[in-house]
Amino acid sequence: MLILAGLGAVCFWLHVTGIGCPIKWLTGISCAGCGMTRAAVCILRLQLGRAYHYHPLVFLMPVCVLLFLFWEKVPEKAQRELLIMTAACFAVVYLARLYSSDPVVSIAPENGMIVHLWHYLMQRK
């Protein structure tokens, strides 16, 4: 329960500050899960095509939730294989989205807070 409360507080803070994704805010680069929250919201609204547009792996979420709930019942060897397959799927989809004209993901480090902070510090010298 405490974890859910903490997660809710973080989500609220990100929403209030307008940061959205903290990884993209810091680096200017979309993460492998970019669009997953919007995709999940679209599924709840039964907008399946739009959900796929935001993140093609969104339809694996129910399977992942079930696996998480019953993880201790999954054999150890299968756990490793599932983790490797999931990571591989995310890596392939992420790279494909980065190198395509997918508007959901982007590489723009010049827009990240780290680069902004670096420029600010360099100008002060």
Summary of the structure (lengths in Angstrom):
residues: 125
radius of gyration: 17.6
end to end distance: 47.5
largest distance: 58.0
contacts: 288
relative contact order: 0.13
helix: 74%
strand: 2%
